Amino acid sequence: MVAALIVSALTLAGTFWADDSVFPFAPFRMFATADKPNEPVLVLRTDGIDTTGRRFELDEQNAGVRRAEIEAQIERFKADPTLLQSVRESYAARNPGKPPLVEVDIVEVQHHLHNAQPTGVITEVVLARYRP
């Protein structure tokens, strides 16, 4: 009973004064916020371009990289795009015999909204580009 009261008190206090660092005693911010109704929803994508000129998305299956890993380090990639060489190398190791990559891009896809509804307008901005 005492333990339940302590957990309840910590959760209540965390709801008002804490952040993600004390989860589960505070709301996990990712699930406790909403996008602004007239601002774009931003999604990151990692693209590769091979020697044939084909552009395609690099993901966990073909390059061993998850979007969350890119998102967590986006500032590093923007500051030093040569760090994307590791993504290129991982793609090559997982896809022997396929044309090699000549470019790796991190693209911010902006899905525009009006009154919280998609407008159909999508803008793509390259945030980091690596060309060996």
FENCOR-V602048 format. One record per residue. N is the residue number from 1. BURIAL is I if it has 16 or more other C-alpha atoms within 10 Angstrom, else O. Layout:
n;burial
N;BURIAL
N;BURIAL
This chain:
n;burial
1;O
2;O
3;O
4;O
5;O
6;O
7;O
8;O
9;O
10;I
11;I
12;O
13;O
14;I
15;I
16;O
17;O
18;I
19;O
20;O
21;O
22;O
23;O
24;O
25;I
26;I
27;I
28;O
29;O
30;O
31;O
32;O
33;O
34;O
35;O
36;O
37;O
38;O
39;O
40;I
41;I
42;I
43;O
44;I
45;I
46;I
47;I
48;I
49;I
50;I
51;O
52;O
53;O
54;O
55;O
56;O
57;O
58;I
59;I
60;O
61;O
62;O
63;I
64;O
65;I
66;O
67;O
68;O
69;O
70;I
71;I
72;O
73;O
74;I
75;O
76;O
77;I
78;I
79;O
80;O
81;I
82;I
83;O
84;I
85;I
86;O
87;I
88;I
89;O
90;O
91;I
92;I
93;O
94;O
95;O
96;O
97;O
98;O
99;O
100;I
101;I
102;O
103;I
104;I
105;I
106;I
107;I
108;I
109;I
110;I
111;I
112;I
113;I
114;O
115;O
116;O
117;O
118;O
119;O
120;O
121;O
122;O
123;O
124;O
125;O
126;O
127;I
128;I
129;I
130;I
131;O
132;O
